[in-house]
């Protein structure tokens, strides 16, 4: 049986998942590219929000094909 994915990630866990540093992560939050929730004093990022952000970085296939053809 596999371990369920946490619904919320700490800042530290989120940096590891995304492969970026704390400053870059806080920059994304400040720019409104990643949304957070607060529980007490903790700032957490929903798992679905991390997935949404990563998917937003991937261009649609037709755009990536056109970009490669223009090289």
Secondary structure, DSSP 8 states (H G I E B T S, - for coil): ------SEEEHHHHHHHHT--HHHHHHHHHTTSS--EEETTEEEEEHHHHHHHHHHHS--HHHHHHHHHT-
